[in-house]
């Protein structure tokens, strides 16, 4: 059977995309008042005009305490007019648009949000230098309902899809982690219990929006930390999500924003640039001890593919391949191996029009050098620092 052409139209749940290339979620740093701005709209219009089939707005928290800091959008009625302007602008360029929904859990900055961060079990936050509260059953019921409400708002705002954030040790991901989840109630202990929140959220969102929009989830294949969530458990959770029928696709990811962020990105570690984003006392701490947190991993094209193949072999659900995809040859390989879509992030920050140019000339080479200096820019407007 001939594999599909990555640049031909494709179906994602109820949505028809013009191609199989997705702009993956990268927090834009363009919402200082937790609402849509012209800069945020321009960011996504550039990617839509550049040729992706769908662009993903990151990060849309389902509750105010679920933001990594107070400058992120949280889904409420006041956000809808701006979100509608954004979706209309992206649609005018011929692309679809997804909203990444989630709760940051232990990755949330309680000091910035002025609300306690939540985790499966009580922790101390290395990000806010504050205690993190153990979520109660009432908290989890509220947050599950908030995902459903946020998905309804996304549909009303014109989004074609929502992506549920089940990765990077954000709240749902932290519940999956044996290292972070030390509960002894219905949400802890066995894998089925640790997966309960993920399954509840996916089902609540599907019940809320039906087939009006596509629903995907970004799921960790592994956390990249000792004692964390690992491949064997992740494949089982993916099977349960598939069997439950709430998702139209899974985007496969890895790493922990709380404990090991470079595990996802790989490439150079911009320690000096990260340190410069902190006030003076923390800046020196990052400079001195940052290597313990920001560990170095060598970049290679499609660095998540080997792990993702195990999910492809175990599932029928459409899968979105992420991780260092910069060439047409890699896209073709993903299609040949049965992946439904490919997701790109850093390379598109350098060249938003890369998909259009790859379609015109498959020999096109990405200019991204994987220096990762784009990562610290999320605090003041995400961009490639090598582009004037």
GULO-763318 format. One record per residue (C-alpha): residue number from 1; residue in three letters; x, y, z. Coordinates in steps of 0.001 Angstrom, whole numbers, always signed. Layout:
! residues N
<i NUM	aa ALA	east X	north Y	up Z> $
...
***
This chain:
! residues 388
<i 1	aa UNK	east +0	north +0	up +0> $
<i 2	aa UNK	east +1371	north +3401	up -966> $
<i 3	aa UNK	east +1843	north +5671	up +2078> $
<i 4	aa UNK	east -74	north +8963	up +2070> $
<i 5	aa UNK	east +1526	north +12167	up +821> $
<i 6	aa UNK	east +2176	north +14379	up +3851> $
<i 7	aa UNK	east +1127	north +17429	up +1831> $
<i 8	aa UNK	east -2222	north +16062	up +653> $
<i 9	aa UNK	east -5479	north +16722	up +2569> $
<i 10	aa UNK	east -6231	north +14447	up +5515> $
<i 11	aa UNK	east -9009	north +13826	up +8016> $
<i 12	aa UNK	east -8539	north +14294	up +11776> $
<i 13	aa UNK	east -11755	north +13193	up +13442> $
<i 14	aa UNK	east -14478	north +15440	up +12030> $
<i 15	aa UNK	east -11976	north +17947	up +10602> $
<i 16	aa UNK	east -10485	north +18041	up +7112> $
<i 17	aa UNK	east -6933	north +19427	up +7117> $
<i 18	aa UNK	east -5185	north +20667	up +3990> $
<i 19	aa UNK	east -2138	north +18559	up +4866> $
<i 20	aa UNK	east -665	north +16382	up +7624> $
<i 21	aa UNK	east +1775	north +18923	up +9093> $
<i 22	aa UNK	east +833	north +20361	up +12499> $
<i 23	aa UNK	east +2457	north +23319	up +14232> $
<i 24	aa UNK	east +3001	north +21875	up +17694> $
<i 25	aa UNK	east +2212	north +23905	up +20796> $
<i 26	aa UNK	east +4976	north +26266	up +21914> $
<i 27	aa UNK	east +3935	north +28815	up +24533> $
<i 28	aa UNK	east +3950	north +32108	up +22658> $
<i 29	aa UNK	east +4597	north +34552	up +25506> $
<i 30	aa UNK	east +2155	north +36941	up +23839> $
<i 31	aa UNK	east -707	north +37176	up +26357> $
<i 32	aa UNK	east +378	north +39612	up +29103> $
<i 33	aa UNK	east -3216	north +40059	up +30339> $
<i 34	aa UNK	east -4168	north +36381	up +29931> $
<i 35	aa UNK	east -6160	north +37331	up +26822> $
<i 36	aa UNK	east -5560	north +37180	up +23079> $
<i 37	aa UNK	east -3424	north +39975	up +21633> $
<i 38	aa UNK	east -2666	north +41069	up +18072> $
<i 39	aa UNK	east +826	north +39640	up +18562> $
<i 40	aa UNK	east -623	north +36214	up +19364> $
<i 41	aa UNK	east -2832	north +36371	up +16284> $
<i 42	aa UNK	east +96	north +37430	up +14102> $
<i 43	aa UNK	east +2176	north +34539	up +15464> $
<i 44	aa UNK	east -362	north +31949	up +14343> $
<i 45	aa UNK	east -1220	north +33684	up +11083> $
<i 46	aa UNK	east +2473	north +33469	up +10115> $
<i 47	aa UNK	east +2414	north +29702	up +10632> $
<i 48	aa UNK	east -897	north +29334	up +8826> $
<i 49	aa UNK	east +425	north +31339	up +5886> $
<i 50	aa UNK	east +3597	north +29256	up +6022> $
<i 51	aa UNK	east +1719	north +26138	up +5017> $
<i 52	aa UNK	east +890	north +24003	up +8070> $
<i 53	aa UNK	east -2342	north +22086	up +8029> $
<i 54	aa UNK	east -3109	north +23130	up +11606> $
<i 55	aa UNK	east -1515	north +25424	up +14167> $
<i 56	aa UNK	east -1840	north +24902	up +17937> $
<i 57	aa UNK	east -2434	north +27737	up +20405> $
<i 58	aa UNK	east -505	north +27192	up +23634> $
<i 59	aa UNK	east -1236	north +27285	up +26389> $
<i 60	aa UNK	east -4942	north +27616	up +27304> $
<i 61	aa UNK	east -5382	north +26684	up +30942> $
<i 62	aa UNK	east -8700	north +25322	up +32124> $
<i 63	aa UNK	east -8479	north +27121	up +35499> $
<i 64	aa UNK	east -6603	north +30171	up +36797> $
<i 65	aa UNK	east -4357	north +28142	up +39118> $
<i 66	aa UNK	east -3530	north +25827	up +36203> $
<i 67	aa UNK	east -1269	north +28325	up +34414> $
<i 68	aa UNK	east +2508	north +28131	up +34481> $
<i 69	aa UNK	east +2254	north +31839	up +35258> $
<i 70	aa UNK	east -491	north +34441	up +35412> $
<i 71	aa UNK	east +216	north +35763	up +31898> $
<i 72	aa UNK	east -1230	north +32707	up +30199> $
<i 73	aa UNK	east -4738	north +32489	up +28835> $
<i 74	aa UNK	east -7244	north +30683	up +30947> $
<i 75	aa UNK	east -10506	north +29684	up +29321> $
<i 76	aa UNK	east -13361	north +31933	up +30392> $
<i 77	aa UNK	east -16061	north +33984	up +28693> $
<i 78	aa UNK	east -13870	north +37131	up +28592> $
<i 79	aa UNK	east -11380	north +35273	up +26377> $
<i 80	aa UNK	east -13900	north +34264	up +23708> $
<i 81	aa UNK	east -13986	north +37464	up +21565> $
<i 82	aa UNK	east -10206	north +37429	up +21166> $
<i 83	aa UNK	east -10147	north +33697	up +20504> $
<i 84	aa UNK	east -12748	north +34182	up +17763> $
<i 85	aa UNK	east -10593	north +36861	up +16135> $
<i 86	aa UNK	east -7664	north +34452	up +16226> $
<i 87	aa UNK	east -9495	north +31477	up +14724> $
<i 88	aa UNK	east -11021	north +33633	up +11981> $
<i 89	aa UNK	east -7593	north +35013	up +11065> $
<i 90	aa UNK	east -6051	north +31525	up +10864> $
<i 91	aa UNK	east -8977	north +30198	up +8819> $
<i 92	aa UNK	east -8551	north +33079	up +6382> $
<i 93	aa UNK	east -5093	north +31660	up +5586> $
<i 94	aa UNK	east -6542	north +28214	up +4851> $
<i 95	aa UNK	east -5316	north +26414	up +7987> $
<i 96	aa UNK	east -7133	north +24802	up +10888> $
<i 97	aa UNK	east -6428	north +25768	up +14494> $
<i 98	aa UNK	east -6320	north +23815	up +17755> $
<i 99	aa UNK	east -6368	north +24997	up +21373> $
<i 100	aa UNK	east -4041	north +23203	up +23792> $
<i 101	aa UNK	east -6063	north +22700	up +26986> $
<i 102	aa UNK	east -4709	north +21603	up +30313> $
<i 103	aa UNK	east -3855	north +22244	up +33921> $
<i 104	aa UNK	east -184	north +22807	up +34744> $
<i 105	aa UNK	east -460	north +21121	up +38142> $
<i 106	aa UNK	east +2983	north +21044	up +39795> $
<i 107	aa UNK	east +4486	north +23005	up +36865> $
<i 108	aa UNK	east +2238	north +25973	up +37713> $
<i 109	aa UNK	east +3904	north +28934	up +39378> $
<i 110	aa UNK	east +1823	north +29486	up +42502> $
<i 111	aa UNK	east +3680	north +32688	up +43359> $
<i 112	aa UNK	east +2880	north +34221	up +39970> $
<i 113	aa UNK	east -711	north +32960	up +39883> $
<i 114	aa UNK	east -1260	north +33960	up +43538> $
<i 115	aa UNK	east -3036	north +30624	up +43902> $
<i 116	aa UNK	east -1690	north +27318	up +45239> $
<i 117	aa UNK	east -269	north +24934	up +42670> $
<i 118	aa UNK	east -1690	north +21395	up +42718> $
<i 119	aa UNK	east -83	north +17969	up +42411> $
<i 120	aa UNK	east -1065	north +14371	up +43201> $
<i 121	aa UNK	east +922	north +14565	up +46435> $
<i 122	aa UNK	east +2409	north +17389	up +48456> $
<i 123	aa UNK	east +5676	north +18678	up +46950> $
<i 124	aa UNK	east +7997	north +21655	up +47143> $
<i 125	aa UNK	east +8164	north +23627	up +43906> $
<i 126	aa UNK	east +11629	north +24368	up +42489> $
<i 127	aa UNK	east +9906	north +26880	up +40196> $
<i 128	aa UNK	east +8043	north +29088	up +42706> $
<i 129	aa UNK	east +9977	north +28027	up +45837> $
<i 130	aa UNK	east +6626	north +27335	up +47494> $
<i 131	aa UNK	east +4811	north +24237	up +48737> $
<i 132	aa UNK	east +2555	north +22516	up +46202> $
<i 133	aa UNK	east -778	north +21350	up +47577> $
<i 134	aa UNK	east -2025	north +17783	up +47157> $
<i 135	aa UNK	east -5182	north +17931	up +45036> $
<i 136	aa UNK	east -8344	north +16754	up +46734> $
<i 137	aa UNK	east -11030	north +14637	up +45086> $
<i 138	aa UNK	east -13132	north +17805	up +44905> $
<i 139	aa UNK	east -10276	north +19607	up +43124> $
<i 140	aa UNK	east -10061	north +16804	up +40561> $
<i 141	aa UNK	east -13810	north +16799	up +39945> $
<i 142	aa UNK	east -13716	north +20575	up +39433> $
<i 143	aa UNK	east -10732	north +20374	up +37080> $
<i 144	aa UNK	east -12273	north +17549	up +35055> $
<i 145	aa UNK	east -15431	north +19632	up +34605> $
<i 146	aa UNK	east -13266	north +22651	up +33752> $
<i 147	aa UNK	east -11684	north +20726	up +30851> $
<i 148	aa UNK	east -15161	north +20044	up +29504> $
<i 149	aa UNK	east -16148	north +23697	up +29877> $
<i 150	aa UNK	east -12938	north +24875	up +28227> $
<i 151	aa UNK	east -13533	north +22545	up +25272> $
<i 152	aa UNK	east -17046	north +23952	up +24830> $
<i 153	aa UNK	east -15619	north +27487	up +24843> $
<i 154	aa UNK	east -13015	north +26443	up +22277> $
<i 155	aa UNK	east -15709	north +25057	up +19988> $
<i 156	aa UNK	east -17786	north +28224	up +20414> $
<i 157	aa UNK	east -14692	north +30296	up +19591> $
<i 158	aa UNK	east -14211	north +28586	up +16233> $
<i 159	aa UNK	east -11421	north +26130	up +17026> $
<i 160	aa UNK	east -11312	north +23029	up +14858> $
<i 161	aa UNK	east -9691	north +20905	up +17551> $
<i 162	aa UNK	east -8481	north +20802	up +21122> $
<i 163	aa UNK	east -5302	north +19141	up +22367> $
<i 164	aa UNK	east -5447	north +17788	up +25919> $
<i 165	aa UNK	east -2109	north +18222	up +27702> $
<i 166	aa UNK	east -1291	north +14838	up +29256> $
<i 167	aa UNK	east +2478	north +15328	up +29142> $
<i 168	aa UNK	east +5547	north +16945	up +30710> $
<i 169	aa UNK	east +4383	north +16348	up +34312> $
<i 170	aa UNK	east +1586	north +18866	up +34030> $
<i 171	aa UNK	east -1328	north +17795	up +36236> $
<i 172	aa UNK	east -2623	north +14746	up +34346> $
<i 173	aa UNK	east +931	north +13621	up +33567> $
<i 174	aa UNK	east +1977	north +14030	up +37199> $
<i 175	aa UNK	east -823	north +11665	up +38232> $
<i 176	aa UNK	east +528	north +9075	up +35791> $
<i 177	aa UNK	east +4012	north +9322	up +37337> $
<i 178	aa UNK	east +4848	north +6804	up +40108> $
<i 179	aa UNK	east +7522	north +9243	up +41281> $
<i 180	aa UNK	east +5122	north +12158	up +41773> $
<i 181	aa UNK	east +1934	north +10281	up +42642> $
<i 182	aa UNK	east +2174	north +8778	up +46110> $
<i 183	aa UNK	east -1569	north +8670	up +46798> $
<i 184	aa UNK	east -3405	north +5720	up +48302> $
<i 185	aa UNK	east -6912	north +6624	up +47113> $
<i 186	aa UNK	east -8716	north +5968	up +43804> $
<i 187	aa UNK	east -6203	north +8179	up +41969> $
<i 188	aa UNK	east -3010	north +6494	up +43200> $
<i 189	aa UNK	east -1216	north +3191	up +43456> $
<i 190	aa UNK	east -2123	north +970	up +40505> $
<i 191	aa UNK	east -1649	north +2174	up +36937> $
<i 192	aa UNK	east -5407	north +2074	up +36401> $
<i 193	aa UNK	east -5884	north +4419	up +39338> $
<i 194	aa UNK	east -3085	north +6743	up +38216> $
<i 195	aa UNK	east -4671	north +6850	up +34735> $
<i 196	aa UNK	east -8123	north +7656	up +36118> $
<i 197	aa UNK	east -7749	north +11426	up +35733> $
<i 198	aa UNK	east -6578	north +11146	up +32111> $
<i 199	aa UNK	east -9470	north +8870	up +31208> $
<i 200	aa UNK	east -12000	north +11036	up +33066> $
<i 201	aa UNK	east -10793	north +14209	up +31352> $
<i 202	aa UNK	east -10838	north +12684	up +27866> $
<i 203	aa UNK	east -14334	north +11309	up +28408> $
<i 204	aa UNK	east -15656	north +14596	up +29859> $
<i 205	aa UNK	east -14324	north +16552	up +26896> $
<i 206	aa UNK	east -15823	north +14139	up +24372> $
<i 207	aa UNK	east -19167	north +14255	up +26166> $
<i 208	aa UNK	east -19017	north +18060	up +26137> $
<i 209	aa UNK	east -18265	north +18612	up +22439> $
<i 210	aa UNK	east -19313	north +15365	up +20754> $
<i 211	aa UNK	east -18106	north +15363	up +17163> $
<i 212	aa UNK	east -18191	north +19129	up +16723> $
<i 213	aa UNK	east -14393	north +19361	up +16883> $
<i 214	aa UNK	east -11423	north +16991	up +16861> $
<i 215	aa UNK	east -9897	north +15904	up +20173> $
<i 216	aa UNK	east -6238	north +14955	up +20480> $
<i 217	aa UNK	east -4026	north +14415	up +23511> $
<i 218	aa UNK	east -315	north +15019	up +24043> $
<i 219	aa UNK	east +831	north +11971	up +26028> $
<i 220	aa UNK	east +4222	north +11315	up +27581> $
<i 221	aa UNK	east +5892	north +8139	up +26380> $
<i 222	aa UNK	east +8289	north +8537	up +29296> $
<i 223	aa UNK	east +9236	north +11235	up +31790> $
<i 224	aa UNK	east +13008	north +10844	up +31462> $
<i 225	aa UNK	east +13519	north +10655	up +35234> $
<i 226	aa UNK	east +14251	north +7695	up +37548> $
<i 227	aa UNK	east +11038	north +6279	up +38977> $
<i 228	aa UNK	east +8877	north +8210	up +36519> $
<i 229	aa UNK	east +6299	north +7164	up +33933> $
<i 230	aa UNK	east +7850	north +4783	up +31417> $
<i 231	aa UNK	east +7070	north +3175	up +28041> $
<i 232	aa UNK	east +5380	north -19	up +29212> $
<i 233	aa UNK	east +2890	north +1899	up +31352> $
<i 234	aa UNK	east +2435	north +4614	up +28720> $
<i 235	aa UNK	east +1496	north +2072	up +26042> $
<i 236	aa UNK	east -1139	north +600	up +28350> $
<i 237	aa UNK	east -2595	north +4028	up +29108> $
<i 238	aa UNK	east -2668	north +4777	up +25383> $
<i 239	aa UNK	east -4590	north +1517	up +24833> $
<i 240	aa UNK	east -7132	north +2503	up +27471> $
<i 241	aa UNK	east -7561	north +5944	up +25911> $
<i 242	aa UNK	east -8037	north +4325	up +22508> $
<i 243	aa UNK	east -10578	north +1808	up +23822> $
<i 244	aa UNK	east -12556	north +4563	up +25560> $
<i 245	aa UNK	east -13081	north +6301	up +22209> $
<i 246	aa UNK	east -12683	north +9870	up +23393> $
<i 247	aa UNK	east -9687	north +10793	up +21220> $
<i 248	aa UNK	east -9172	north +11244	up +17497> $
<i 249	aa UNK	east -5349	north +11089	up +17720> $
<i 250	aa UNK	east -2418	north +10976	up +20135> $
<i 251	aa UNK	east +644	north +13218	up +19901> $
<i 252	aa UNK	east +3587	north +11398	up +21479> $
<i 253	aa UNK	east +6015	north +13357	up +23624> $
<i 254	aa UNK	east +8479	north +12896	up +26513> $
<i 255	aa UNK	east +10185	north +14702	up +29369> $
<i 256	aa UNK	east +9262	north +16644	up +32468> $
<i 257	aa UNK	east +8993	north +20430	up +32634> $
<i 258	aa UNK	east +9348	north +19995	up +36376> $
<i 259	aa UNK	east +12333	north +17623	up +36529> $
<i 260	aa UNK	east +14008	north +17189	up +33112> $
<i 261	aa UNK	east +12861	north +19587	up +30361> $
<i 262	aa UNK	east +15775	north +19075	up +27958> $
<i 263	aa UNK	east +14785	north +15420	up +27557> $
<i 264	aa UNK	east +12084	north +16598	up +25163> $
<i 265	aa UNK	east +14063	north +19253	up +23316> $
<i 266	aa UNK	east +17557	north +17747	up +22955> $
<i 267	aa UNK	east +20303	north +19868	up +21397> $
<i 268	aa UNK	east +22244	north +22719	up +22996> $
<i 269	aa UNK	east +21524	north +23826	up +26572> $
<i 270	aa UNK	east +21109	north +27644	up +26690> $
<i 271	aa UNK	east +22001	north +27947	up +30366> $
<i 272	aa UNK	east +23252	north +31540	up +30242> $
<i 273	aa UNK	east +20110	north +32686	up +28424> $
<i 274	aa UNK	east +17822	north +30870	up +30865> $
<i 275	aa UNK	east +19643	north +32376	up +33841> $
<i 276	aa UNK	east +19214	north +35883	up +32398> $
<i 277	aa UNK	east +15412	north +35551	up +32606> $
<i 278	aa UNK	east +15497	north +35281	up +36427> $
<i 279	aa UNK	east +15991	north +38025	up +39040> $
<i 280	aa UNK	east +19492	north +38370	up +40489> $
<i 281	aa UNK	east +19407	north +35872	up +43393> $
<i 282	aa UNK	east +17873	north +33061	up +41295> $
<i 283	aa UNK	east +19997	north +33980	up +38275> $
<i 284	aa UNK	east +23198	north +32969	up +40025> $
<i 285	aa UNK	east +21593	north +29806	up +41313> $
<i 286	aa UNK	east +20625	north +28821	up +37773> $
<i 287	aa UNK	east +24123	north +29601	up +36520> $
<i 288	aa UNK	east +25729	north +27518	up +39265> $
<i 289	aa UNK	east +23356	north +24571	up +39516> $
<i 290	aa UNK	east +21432	north +24687	up +36247> $
<i 291	aa UNK	east +23297	north +21787	up +34642> $
<i 292	aa UNK	east +21718	north +19423	up +37150> $
<i 293	aa UNK	east +18268	north +20491	up +35887> $
<i 294	aa UNK	east +19033	north +21315	up +32248> $
<i 295	aa UNK	east +20820	north +18152	up +31160> $
<i 296	aa UNK	east +22408	north +17822	up +27738> $
<i 297	aa UNK	east +21040	north +15388	up +25130> $
<i 298	aa UNK	east +22413	north +15167	up +21617> $
<i 299	aa UNK	east +20011	north +16250	up +18895> $
<i 300	aa UNK	east +19218	north +13918	up +16059> $
<i 301	aa UNK	east +16484	north +14024	up +13447> $
<i 302	aa UNK	east +13223	north +12379	up +14600> $
<i 303	aa UNK	east +14669	north +11659	up +18048> $
<i 304	aa UNK	east +11355	north +10334	up +19416> $
<i 305	aa UNK	east +10719	north +7948	up +16508> $
<i 306	aa UNK	east +12232	north +4806	up +18025> $
<i 307	aa UNK	east +10005	north +5065	up +21089> $
<i 308	aa UNK	east +6974	north +6099	up +19046> $
<i 309	aa UNK	east +7265	north +2960	up +16884> $
<i 310	aa UNK	east +6292	north +875	up +19908> $
<i 311	aa UNK	east +3040	north +2834	up +20210> $
<i 312	aa UNK	east +2382	north +2512	up +16485> $
<i 313	aa UNK	east +2722	north -1270	up +16780> $
<i 314	aa UNK	east +296	north -1402	up +19725> $
<i 315	aa UNK	east -2459	north +976	up +18573> $
<i 316	aa UNK	east -4897	north +1593	up +15719> $
<i 317	aa UNK	east -5505	north +5212	up +16818> $
<i 318	aa UNK	east -3950	north +7876	up +14537> $
<i 319	aa UNK	east -612	north +9044	up +15953> $
<i 320	aa UNK	east +1157	north +12384	up +15561> $
<i 321	aa UNK	east +4947	north +12076	up +15419> $
<i 322	aa UNK	east +6843	north +14872	up +17180> $
<i 323	aa UNK	east +10519	north +15500	up +17854> $
<i 324	aa UNK	east +13129	north +17006	up +15551> $
<i 325	aa UNK	east +11265	north +16689	up +12260> $
<i 326	aa UNK	east +12878	north +19102	up +9801> $
<i 327	aa UNK	east +13113	north +17305	up +6423> $
<i 328	aa UNK	east +10729	north +15970	up +3796> $
<i 329	aa UNK	east +12550	north +12623	up +3984> $
<i 330	aa UNK	east +11668	north +12281	up +7681> $
<i 331	aa UNK	east +8057	north +13215	up +6973> $
<i 332	aa UNK	east +7912	north +10556	up +4259> $
<i 333	aa UNK	east +9410	north +8015	up +6652> $
<i 334	aa UNK	east +6751	north +8831	up +9259> $
<i 335	aa UNK	east +4002	north +8297	up +6681> $
<i 336	aa UNK	east +5591	north +5040	up +5512> $
<i 337	aa UNK	east +5697	north +3747	up +9106> $
<i 338	aa UNK	east +2007	north +4421	up +9651> $
<i 339	aa UNK	east +1965	north +7741	up +11502> $
<i 340	aa UNK	east -992	north +9904	up +10594> $
<i 341	aa UNK	east +570	north +13336	up +11069> $
<i 342	aa UNK	east +3859	north +15044	up +11878> $
<i 343	aa UNK	east +4293	north +17931	up +14318> $
<i 344	aa UNK	east +6953	north +20649	up +14072> $
<i 345	aa UNK	east +7910	north +23379	up +16528> $
<i 346	aa UNK	east +11413	north +24882	up +16785> $
<i 347	aa UNK	east +12155	north +24670	up +13075> $
<i 348	aa UNK	east +8993	north +26692	up +12394> $
<i 349	aa UNK	east +10041	north +29414	up +14823> $
<i 350	aa UNK	east +13083	north +29937	up +12593> $
<i 351	aa UNK	east +11151	north +29545	up +9331> $
<i 352	aa UNK	east +7345	north +29670	up +9535> $
<i 353	aa UNK	east +7168	north +29059	up +5771> $
<i 354	aa UNK	east +9253	north +25862	up +5902> $
<i 355	aa UNK	east +6267	north +23549	up +5128> $
<i 356	aa UNK	east +5378	north +25524	up +2012> $
<i 357	aa UNK	east +8990	north +25449	up +827> $
<i 358	aa UNK	east +9361	north +21732	up +1598> $
<i 359	aa UNK	east +6267	north +21065	up -474> $
<i 360	aa UNK	east +7677	north +23080	up -3369> $
<i 361	aa UNK	east +11153	north +21544	up -3125> $
<i 362	aa UNK	east +11663	north +18384	up -1019> $
<i 363	aa UNK	east +15428	north +19062	up -957> $
<i 364	aa UNK	east +14906	north +22175	up +1200> $
<i 365	aa UNK	east +17005	north +22146	up +4368> $
<i 366	aa UNK	east +15872	north +23678	up +7647> $
<i 367	aa UNK	east +17970	north +26538	up +9019> $
<i 368	aa UNK	east +17264	north +25535	up +12642> $
<i 369	aa UNK	east +20546	north +24686	up +14400> $
<i 370	aa UNK	east +18884	north +23337	up +17586> $
<i 371	aa UNK	east +20637	north +25893	up +19774> $
<i 372	aa UNK	east +17428	north +26079	up +21869> $
<i 373	aa UNK	east +17907	north +29795	up +22511> $
<i 374	aa UNK	east +14251	north +30137	up +21558> $
<i 375	aa UNK	east +13288	north +28374	up +24806> $
<i 376	aa UNK	east +14056	north +31242	up +27238> $
<i 377	aa UNK	east +12192	north +33705	up +24979> $
<i 378	aa UNK	east +8845	north +32305	up +26133> $
<i 379	aa UNK	east +8942	north +34857	up +28952> $
<i 380	aa UNK	east +8981	north +37839	up +26574> $
<i 381	aa UNK	east +7624	north +36647	up +23224> $
<i 382	aa UNK	east +8591	north +33290	up +21750> $
<i 383	aa UNK	east +10830	north +33579	up +18711> $
<i 384	aa UNK	east +14029	north +32394	up +17065> $
<i 385	aa UNK	east +16776	north +34699	up +18325> $
<i 386	aa UNK	east +18715	north +34226	up +15085> $
<i 387	aa UNK	east +15988	north +35987	up +13064> $
<i 388	aa UNK	east +16238	north +39808	up +13218> $
***
